[in-house]
Amino acid sequence: MTPLAVSALALLAERPMHPYEMYQLLLERHEDRFVKIRPGSLYHAVQRLEAERLVEATGTDRDGNRPERTTYAITAGGRVAMTERIREILQRPVREYPHLPLALAEAHNVPAEQVAADLRQYLAALDDDIAELADVLRAARGRGKPETYLVGGDYLLTMTTAQRDWIALLITRIDTEDFAWQPHLA
């Protein structure tokens, strides 16, 4: 089950809704930090969940001259599947393939000064992400959101801060030549 399908099931565990409403709610909650969200992908995920009988259509409505919207609800099987998938993810690390480790592994192909300069840009972007995450969490806490709903954001903030600190140290090591740069030999 894809991360987007898990997110869709989790929303429908709260209450029945149509995919556009789900999309808006995911963005409003900043869950695009956890899962890649595109309207078309979400509609396809809901269709797949319906084909697997994990969700069911509960009705359609039309708002003005907008297209007709189908509302979906999670089924008992959907609740079981969602819970099982969440538990699987919590029990075992999933090997992910983020781009930064690849770039770091191949950075020896680029002059050290350029790598340090590029990483400074990356660091600035991380600082922006850290500030945004901290603001979102602070606002959610200010609205009285229970910590249970914020644990994913806390994790992202902690991991992003750790990544930022590690990269800052690497830049310092490159700048001070404490890091023995071995350029790729042709």
Secondary structure, DSSP 8 states (H G I E B T S, - for coil): --HHHHHHHHHHHH--B-HHHHHHHHHHTTGGGTS---HHHHHHHHHHHHHTTSEEEEEEE--TTS--EEEEEE-HHHHHHHHHHHHHHHHS------HHHHHHHTGGGS-HHHHHHHHHHHHHHHHHHHHHHHHHHHHHHHTT--GGGTHHHHHHHHHHHHHHHHHHHHHHHHHTT-S-------
